Every structure is written in C-alpha cells, then in structure tokens.
Amino acid sequence: MSVGATSGVGLTQGATAPQQSQGSGSEATDGLNEDAFLQLIIAQMKNQNPLQPVDDTAFLAQLAQFETLNELRSLLASVKQVDADQQRTQAQGLLGRNATLQLADGSTLTGPVTAIKFDQAGPLLMVSGGGHRLSDLVEVTP
C-alpha cells in the first residue's frame, strides 16, 4: 500500500509501507507492529528531500505516539486478564448455589450450579446438565 503524509512526515518517490503479515497473534490483528513501524520510519528517512529534510520533532512525535500505543495495548491486555480472573472467581463462588438463568428462547432455568467449566470465552456454569454463561445469570439464591 502506498503511504502519503503521516503526521506531517511524508514519503516521496513512490515509497511504500511494509506489508502486514497475516500470522496469528495480536500484532497481525492490531495493525502496524513495531518492526513495520521502524521500517516505515527508515523508508521516510531514505526518501525525504535532502534540500528540505523533515524536522526531527516529527520523527520523535511519531515514536512517542507509537510507544503510547504499545503501552495502551499492554494496559488493555492487563485489563482483560483482570476481567477473566474476576469472572473465574465469581463463577467459583456460585458453586452449590441455586441460579436462575435467562435462556436464549426467553424462558428461565433454575437449579443448583453443580460445576464450573472454563473455555476460551470464560466460565460456563453447569446447571441441569447444560453449560451457561455468567451473562445469562438472572438471580442467585443460597
């Protein structure tokens, strides 16, 4: 893909940004990874007009923005982990208690939580032989 002006710093002479890999992991899904960003900065430096070089502060601003983005990604991952831990703790506290659940068809199901299973989407409350999400929970009684 061709890249035009970015935060006041432009590519010239038909320079292109590095292509994003299609691998698994957060870097592929989150857009520009660190290596691609550094390659883009190098391409900008190589292709700038030597008679009108780009101001250093533009590069520093881009680096600061990229670092901020990385920190935000790290913070988001931490918040997601805390949320997953909180859901596990909440589900474990429901063991042996009676739960009323709202089913997809609009009806309700009430019964004791006999087990907790965990999958990628979070905990499943086992009530009356079926697995139900915490989001289906309507009421809990001792």
N, C-alpha and C positions, 0 to 999 in steps of 0.2 A: 504494500500500500504506500502511496506517496504521502509525504508529510509536508504540510505548509508551515506557516508561522505557528510557533508554540510559545506562549508567554513572552512574546517579543523576540524570540530567537528563531530564525528560520533556516531551513535547509535550502541550498541552491544547487544548481547544476544537476537536477534530477535525482538527488539522493533519496533513498527510500529507507523506511524504518525496518528493523528486523521483523521477520515473520514470527507470529506467536505459535508456540508448539501446541500440539493437540494432546499432550500427555495428561495423565491423571494427576490430581493434586491441586492445591489451592492456587499455585502460580498460573496454571493454564486457565483456570476459571476466573481469576481475579483480574485478568488483563495483563498489562505490562509488568514483567518481572524485573528484578534488579539487573540481570545480565543484559536484557534487551534495552533497558533504560540507559545503561552505560554505553552500549553500542550506539544508541541514538545520540548521546552527547558527543561521542567521538566523531560520528558522522557529521554532526553540526560543526564541530571544530575544524574538521578537514575541509569542509565545503564552504566555509564562510569567506566572504570577500576580504582579501588581505588589506585592501585600501580602506575598508570600513569594518574593522573587527567588532564582534559583538562584545558588549560590556560584560566584564567579569561578574557583575552583580546579577545578571540574568541567569548565568550558569549556577551561581550559588543559590539563587532563589529556586531554581528547578531542583537542585539537590536537596534543599531544605523541604520542599514540598513532597518529594519522593520519600524522604525519611519520615515525615509526618504520616504519610500514607501507610508506610510499613508499620509504624507504631500503632496506628488505628487498627490495622489488620490483626496485630498481635493482641491488642486490647479486646477486639471482637472475639477472637479465639478463646481468650480467658473468660469472657462473659458467658460464652456458650458452654464452656466446661463447668462453670459455677452453676448454670441453669440445669445442666444434665445431672450434676451431683445433687442439687436440691430436689429434682424430680425423683431420683432414686431414694433419697431419704424420706420424702413424702410418701412414696409408694410403700416403702417398708413399714411405715407407721400405720398403714391401713390393714396389714395382715391380721386376720381373725376378726375384723370389724365388719358390720353389715354395711354394704354400699348399695346405693340406688344409682343406676346408670341410665342415661338417655341413649337409646339405640337409634340407628340411622333411620329406621322407619317411623320414628316419633314415639314409639312405646318405651316403657321403662322396664328395667330388670332390677330386682332387689335380691341380694343374697350375700353370704359371707365371702370375703376375699380369702381364698384358700392358698394362693401362691402368687408370686410376682415373677414374671419372666422379663428379660431385657433383650431388646433388639436395637438396631441402628436408630430407630425413631424414638426410642425411650422405653420406659417401663410399660408392661402390659399387666393389668390386674386380672387375675383369673377368678371369675365369678360364674358359677353354674356351668363350669366346663369350658367357657369361652374366654378369650382374651380381649380386654377393653382398655382403651387409653384413659389416662388421667383426665383428659379434656371431656370425656363422656360422663364424668362423675357429677352427680347432682346433689347427693346427700350421703352423709356417713353417720352411722349410729353405733354405739358400743355393742 
